[in-house]
Amino acid sequence: MALSRIWSAFIIVAIVVASIKCFFFGQTEIFNWMIIGKADDVANPLKLDGVIQTCWVAVELCLKLIGILALFMGLMSIAERAGGIRLLSRIVGPFFSKLFPDIPKGHPSMGHMIMNFSANLLGLDNAATPFGLKAMESLQELNPNKDVASNAQIMFLCLHAAGLNLIPVSVIAIRASQNASNPTDIFIPCLIVTFVGTITAMMIVSFKQKINLLQPVVIGWILSISFIIALLVLYITTLNADGIKSFSGVLSNGLILLVFLVIILGGLYKKIDVFDAFIDGAKNGFDTAIRIVPYLVGMLVAISLLRTSGTFDVVIGGIKALFASLGADTRFVEGLPTALIRPLSGGAARGMMVSTMETYGPDSFASRLSGIFQGASDTTFYVVAVYFGAVSIKNTRYAIGAMLLADLVGVCTAIGLAYLFFG
């Protein structure tokens, strides 16, 4: 129900704002661009895709997902038959059993979730999505009410959407391409913000589900993970931009190849028909990609209307006027467009970050803050549409509210760190 109301509000607000611009400010072409506009059309002043083009983009995105989902779900099928997922579930069981008390001990969903979190940590979006969708399907098997999100599904998605990421490679690469004096200077703030966001999401959902986080096992795991991350941070801070990019590529892509190798060798050791298992899993990946098309089309169209109507410009203008009237520093407002659009669209937020760099310069306060926003969270509404849509969840309960609250904490933390690190 929450998603339905938010989706409706997006469309209503967008149309109201566009109508005001059309009938009171003389922008008579705005309705045309909202429906038939194309971002690559030189005559389009908005440089944004309208509704029709967005529908094509949504379908193309799902088509591209088919291959990735087929590959990784095929490999997951081999790992399941070989017993690898259950082994992984037993390893993380002591920790996950506290965060996910409704999941039976050793259930495969624990293995799927740790694979998703690991891929997210390394910035492997292509791998994280299939692992995450597989985790949602496993959790849906335990869900007594198939239309309503379970406690475990909400906890998983809120942690996933918090976007704990070790190295914001794409942000560093873009800053380097824009000739920033130190492209890696946003690395530490990004990592801190994603860590704070993840812990915040965990605390919010735990409060709602009455989960006690002050247990030795939970504290021990969190401290252990923090220690490992800290060691990696100490090493990464000794590298330059090219070194970080190279290290990230070797670490992340090398780990993917290692996973491939371990899964295949495990399947052969267990004497299972690895190719047959792969084909069974790959078929499921194809079905999943097709199943999420309507959810993705609906969400992306609503987001497109918000963007093309100029609603974001109105919100940013209002925020800047408010803080200016209070006599506060308004430099952070120039980086806010990336933060506001990030929960809606990763690609749009990336474009907004580049636009901020081109407007204010790559070494400006606004550009650095925009980079932190881009590297420090996930696309909340995309996650909701794809992951809940994949298992046909209609009632998301408090999931969206928890995710957006964690996003808000992340935004506030990012602003504070930007002032701390960059003045």
PyMOL commands that set and color helices and strands:
alter all, ss='L'
color gray80, all
select helices_A, chain A and resi 2-24+30-36+51-82+84-99+108-121+125-142+151-162+169-177+183-209+216-236+241-269+274-291+293-309+311-325+331-341+346-360+365-375+380-390+399-422
alter helices_A, ss='H'
color red, helices_A
deselect
rebuild
show_as cartoon
